[in-house]
Amino acid sequence: MRIADILQKTGVLVDFKTAEKTEALTKLAQYLASLYDLKTPELIAQKVLARESEMSTGIGYGIAIPHARIDGIDRLYMVAASITQGIEFDAIDEQPVHLIFMMVSPTNTSVEHTRILSSLSRIMSYEEIRNSLREADTPDSFLEIIIQGEDRYVQ
């Protein structure tokens, strides 16, 4: 399974407007639930925020990958957002987050969940990918950068 199989252009929000972490995660959880017709936006937000309270998913370099496993969903879902001004996220490097990739999966799909987290982490380790994603001004261009990065850096 590839990131490009999960992340659709309708799931990409460029220049996402948000003031802080909890607001961003709640809005993205609601957007993800609405986009994929999931009936539990509050549960998704609650699970993602609970996971985040255990340990920040701000992995550094302006990237956050909030995620949760949720009972009652049928597959892995993802949305992404670029935040021009950046937000405080308690990231490991204490830098603002400019790119968020939110992912939820069924509780029994640990292999796919882990594989996508690993692929995202690998792609985001390249500065040119991060910079290009931050500069992407359309969902199409954002997704194309992900596809190219995945083709180039993930085996």
C-alpha positions in Angstrom: 0.0 0.0 0.0 1.2 3.5 -0.9 0.5 6.9 0.5 -0.9 7.9 -2.9 -3.4 5.0 -2.6 -4.8 6.6 0.6 -4.3 10.3 0.3 -6.7 11.8 -2.3 -6.5 15.4 -3.6 -9.9 16.1 -1.9 -8.1 15.2 1.3 -5.4 17.9 0.9 -5.9 21.3 2.4 -3.4 23.9 1.3 -2.9 27.1 3.3 -5.0 25.6 6.1 -6.0 28.3 8.6 -5.7 27.4 12.2 -4.4 29.1 15.3 -3.2 26.2 17.4 -2.7 22.4 17.7 -6.0 21.3 19.4 -8.0 23.4 16.9 -6.0 22.0 14.0 -6.5 18.4 15.0 -10.2 18.8 15.8 -10.8 20.5 12.4 -8.8 17.9 10.5 -10.7 15.1 12.3 -14.0 16.6 11.4 -12.8 17.1 7.8 -11.6 13.6 7.5 -14.9 12.2 8.9 -16.9 14.4 6.6 -14.8 13.6 3.5 -15.1 9.9 4.0 -18.6 9.8 5.4 -17.4 8.4 8.7 -20.1 8.8 11.4 -17.9 9.5 14.4 -16.0 12.8 14.0 -16.0 13.3 17.8 -14.5 9.9 18.4 -11.9 10.5 15.8 -10.9 13.8 17.3 -10.9 12.3 20.8 -8.7 9.4 19.8 -6.2 11.6 17.9 -6.1 14.1 20.8 -5.7 11.3 23.3 -2.8 9.8 21.3 -1.3 13.3 21.0 -1.5 13.8 24.8 0.7 10.7 25.3 3.4 11.9 23.0 3.5 14.6 20.4 3.4 13.4 16.8 5.5 16.4 15.8 8.4 14.5 14.3 10.6 17.6 13.6 11.4 19.7 10.5 7.9 21.2 10.6 6.1 17.9 10.2 3.4 16.2 12.3 1.8 12.9 11.7 -1.1 12.6 14.2 -2.7 9.2 14.0 -5.0 6.8 15.9 -6.5 3.4 15.6 -10.3 3.4 15.8 -12.9 0.6 16.2 -15.6 0.6 13.6 -13.8 2.0 10.5 -13.1 -0.3 7.5 -9.8 0.9 6.3 -7.0 3.4 6.6 -7.9 7.1 5.9 -5.7 10.1 5.6 -5.9 13.9 5.2 -3.1 16.4 4.9 -2.8 20.1 5.5 -0.1 22.8 4.9 -0.1 25.7 7.4 1.7 28.7 5.9 2.3 30.4 9.2 3.1 27.2 11.2 1.7 26.3 14.6 3.2 25.3 17.9 2.9 21.5 18.2 5.3 20.4 21.0 7.4 18.9 18.2 10.5 17.0 19.1 12.7 19.8 17.7 10.5 22.6 19.3 9.9 24.1 15.8 6.5 25.1 14.5 4.6 22.6 12.3 3.8 23.5 8.7 2.7 20.1 7.4 0.2 17.8 9.1 -0.7 14.3 7.8 -3.6 12.9 9.9 -4.2 9.2 9.6 -6.8 6.9 11.2 -7.0 3.1 10.7 -8.9 0.2 12.1 -7.6 -1.3 15.3 -6.6 -4.5 13.5 -4.4 -3.0 10.7 -1.1 -2.5 12.4 1.0 -3.6 9.4 -0.5 -1.1 6.9 -0.6 1.6 9.6 3.0 1.2 10.4 4.1 0.9 6.8 2.4 4.2 5.9 3.9 6.0 8.9 7.3 4.7 7.9 6.9 5.8 4.3 5.7 9.3 5.3 8.7 9.6 7.7 11.1 8.5 5.0 9.7 10.9 2.4 9.6 13.8 4.9 13.3 13.3 5.8 14.2 15.0 2.5 14.4 18.8 2.7 13.4 19.3 -1.0 10.2 17.4 -0.4 9.3 19.3 2.7 10.0 22.6 1.0 8.1 21.7 -2.1 5.1 20.6 0.0 5.1 23.9 1.9 5.1 25.8 -1.3 2.5 23.7 -3.1 -0.5 26.0 -3.8 -3.0 23.4 -5.0 -4.0 19.9 -3.8 -3.0 18.5 -7.1 0.6 19.9 -6.8 0.8 18.7 -3.2 -0.3 15.2 -4.1 2.1 15.1 -7.1 5.0 15.9 -4.8 4.0 13.0 -2.5 3.8 10.7 -5.5 7.2 11.7 -6.8 8.7 11.4 -3.3 7.2 8.0 -2.8 8.4 6.8 -6.3 11.9 8.1 -5.6 12.5 7.3 -1.9 10.3 4.4 -0.9 11.0 0.9 -2.1 
